[in-house]
Amino acid sequence: MNKINNNFKFEFDKKIQQIEFKINSKIYPLTTIYQATYLFLDKVYVFLDGQPEKEIKAFFKLKEHVNKEQLENLVGQFYNELLNQVLREKISQANDKIREYIVSQALYSAVPSEVDELLKEVEDDWQKDPLGIAQPWQEKKQAAKKSKKSSKKVKSKK
């Protein structure tokens, strides 16, 4: 068993090229362990085991491009990342209310108001032009001539 200090112990299994170490889940919540683990998936194969209430066993298995010394270094980096993730979670919890307030204000401002609804109705009405105000006078004149001709034809047929 290798030691960096009394609290940080790990075992390297040469046969299967794997390092095993324990994580105190009372210090590091399970969500932070998952978050830190996710960041190391491109470097090593990660296996977690144990009882989440007490202690988590982590196994880092070598990938082709990593040697034993790098793997031991990765374990130290992993513990640093655990601290980083714990801090991020604490900050997130501290800013929960502010974040909820900002999101609620953004959603509230996105809800259409009564003024917006009235403006939309007015916009729809002017496009319909029921009185024919938007029609150019030349088109009105031509339409009037056509209607006179068609009414004369109808009268003459009777």
Summary of the structure (lengths in Angstrom):
residues: 158
radius of gyration: 37.1
end to end distance: 114.6
largest distance: 114.8
contacts: 357
relative contact order: 0.09
helix: 56%
strand: 18%
